[in-house]
Every structure is written in structure tokens, then in C-alpha cells.
């Protein structure tokens, strides 16, 4: 193994390819083959159809080790919970979630994050891609600059293109510095922040769960772009906890006033 090969193995080892609800097992095998040719080894499958199976193995064409070690999970959050960064691939622009960037332009940022922990590359269903909720679980959005008149890519081809751009960047000397900057908040930590934000906003009367509109989607997009660090998440959650305590204090005061005679007004002596 050459020094360049060793460098690519180390740099690409933190990446995981996440396939969401793949409906054709042959595409899983073909994606595994594409991964191995580009030096990617970790495959996560969210609710796949027909896996494991002979068709996936046949299409893997020798990348059996990638299939053998694939992790099957029931929910996208399970595949992302220990990642420091998740990048969603999409073929269409969305109202929320940020403007997608080309894989070549994202390579340096992805490699920098991978120097600090697992990074997920998330690919959607063959027919419909990722839904909005799944895109919003990711902090970055990637779009392969295909022919706009016919932008439909086979799943394995999309995996191959993204893997190629990452491998090319590594071989060109692009790398991440694991000691640069503060520790980023992981995806699971961000999910905890979002849940806490929603609960606090509800307690404060700012958010109506019965008519949520797009508040939480916009909150996710806002914090996703911010690339929060661990300490920043702790600050925000401390602020939310203080708001919840104040809301609880006000509620108790109101309950006391309501339960007291004449709605809390002092009664004249008898």
C-alpha cells in the first residue's frame, strides 16, 4: 500500500454511506461496489427491502465485506446519532434546508469534520429521494451538478460520484485537522437541542403543537447552518431550561391566584 493509499484509508474511514429505504436490493449491492472502489467501507441501511439477499451480493461484485458489515437500522436518527456531521443528497431545491452545494465544493468541509468523528453521507429512496424531515436531520445538503434536463442518477452512481470527489480531494492533499477549533456538537446532541427547544417554546406559549406551521423546520435549518459546538449547545439548553423554570414559576403563581378566594384578592376580616 502506498503512502497515498494509507492517507486515503485513514481520511475516508470516518465516512458512512446511509441509504434510506432502498427498494431494490441490487442497488444496495451496486452501492457497496461503488463504495469499495472509492475507499468507503461503512454502510448503513435504513429499512431496506430484500436485504440481505442474493441479488445484493451478486451486484456487489466482490465488495462482500462492505455488505457483511452493513448496519441495518429502523430509523434515520439511529444511523446518525453518533455522527459529528450529516450531509443529505438531493436532486431538487427545497424551501428549507439551505442551498445544496456540489460535492467538490463540500469535500474540504466534509473531510475536516471527518477528522473529528463519523460523517454520514445520506442518500434517499430511488423513486422519491429524501423527504423534508430527513433532509432537516442533516446539517449540509449536497446536489450533484447533473444535466438539468435529465438529472436522475442511479443510486449507486450517486454514491460513486460523491465517493470519487472525496477520494480525489484526499489524494490532492486536502485533509482535516482534528485539533482545529472546538468540538462540534454531534447529530444526536443537536436532536436533543431541537426537542428541548420545542418543549420550551411550547411551555412559553411561543409554539402551538396543534398548529406548528414551520417553526421547528426553520429552527433546524438555522442551527444546522450554524455548525454549533458542544459548548454552544450547552449554553442554549441552559437558556431554554431557565425559560422553562420561569414559565413554571409563572404557572404556579397564576394557579395560586386562581385558587385563592376572590381570585387572589385579600378578604376583609370577618
Buried (B, 14 or more C-beta within 10 A) or exposed (E): EEEEEEBBEEBBBBBBBBBBBBBBBBBBBBBBBBBBBBBBBBBBBBBBEBBBBEBBBEBBEEBBEBBEEBEBBEEBBBBBBBBBBBBBBBBEEBEBBBEBBEBBEBBEBBBBBBBBBBBBBBBBBBEEBBBEEBBBBBBBBBBBEBEEEEEEBEBBBBBBBBBBBBBBBBBEEBBBEEEEEEEBBBBBBBBBBBEBBBBBBBBBEEBEEEEEEEBBBEBBBEBBEEBBBEEBBBEBBEEBEEBBEEBEEEEEEEEEEEEEEEEEEEEEEE
